[in-house]
Amino acid sequence: MKFSPATVPLLLPLLMALHLPLAIAQNACSSDGAPAPHALYERFLSADCADCWSSASFAPGTSAAVLDWIVPGRAGDDAPLSAAASTEALSRLQAMGRLPPAATDVHVAAVAQRLPGRLRVSFGPAVGGYVGTTISYLGALPHDAAGEWTLSVALVEQIPEGVEGTPVSRNLVRNLFQRKWNVRDQLLKSELRNLPRDTRWIERRSMQLTPSTDPNRLALIGWMEDPNGQVVATTRAQCAAARQ
């Protein structure tokens, strides 16, 4: 069976859901069995600053999920790191009330009050420049939960230490998916259907790769924030070694 390039983004979530073809099922990577990160450690590098990529920077332990963002610079496409720059980096900074850095900036968010449920992510192999991903949450929510919560999933390329001129290992953000989740509506639906307060929410998305991305080094990092912007759940799927 052949598909046109235009239909690939629409079909990827369906293929993952049905576990077809067999190669997708065999090469799927998920957060199952992986410990949830205790914090998000986000490094923002200006695309104008070539030395920021090649200079040594502090790296947290494995208990933190690291995200490396390349922020578009004033030089635009002429910036040294422009090929890896993303507008999502600007959106992320704006959401946190931070300005684009002239060189580098670091933001650390610890998971203070983790939700009792399970946040899970998974993805399959790249097909036609897209990756099919699945994001879900299963478990209880606080009794006073209300407002819009934010779910974020970053598709990252894992670049090992010493590769491509970086002195530290990096998780270079290649794409970002975000979704607002109205928890109160979810709980009301459960009550109307006489269901327990445990919530099951699942979504399947296809995420596009930038042309320079190595599909053999992909990983997913997901997190959930409450209406106050506090990180309450984290997860990651890192299977690059097994996928090569």
Secondary structure by P-SEA (a helix, b strand, c coil): ccccccccccaaaaaaaacccaaaaaacccccccccccbbbbbbbbcccccccccccccccccbbbbbbbccccccccccccccccaaaaaaaaaacccccccbbbbbbcccccccbbbbbbcccccccbbbbbbbcccccccccccbbbbbbbbbbbbcccccccccccccccbbbbbbbcaaaaaaaaaaaccccbbbbbbbbbbbbcccccccbbbbbbbcccccccccbbbbbbcccccc
